[in-house]
Amino acid sequence: MANPRGPNYYNASYATTNETDLVTFQATNHYKAGLTALISSTAVGGTFKLYYIDPQDNAWLIDSVTVTANQLSVFAVDYVVPRGKVTFTASAATSSAVTCEVYGK
């Protein structure tokens, strides 16, 4: 399913150290020059990752960013990711509200 123009949004609270899929997306004609992904976690830091998903549904890590609690973390790529996902792995099993947005460029 292709995403509409504008952000793809995730907001939830959880307490786990398992890697959690936040947003899965597929490029549209509006995603011509890459994407920007933003994340915040209120109570715990961790790792924010961007994956490319190939036609066989294999997820390939493109990049990761360290997330600090209660600060905005961002990464941007200047190339099209035809299909992908962003994930978050918390550094501790502390309940935290996590918000993520992905914008196509």
Secondary structure by P-SEA (a helix, b strand, c coil): ccccccccccccccccccccccbbbbbccccccccccccccccbbbbbbbbbbccccbbbbcbbbbbcccccccccccccccccbbbbbbccccbbbbbbbbbcc
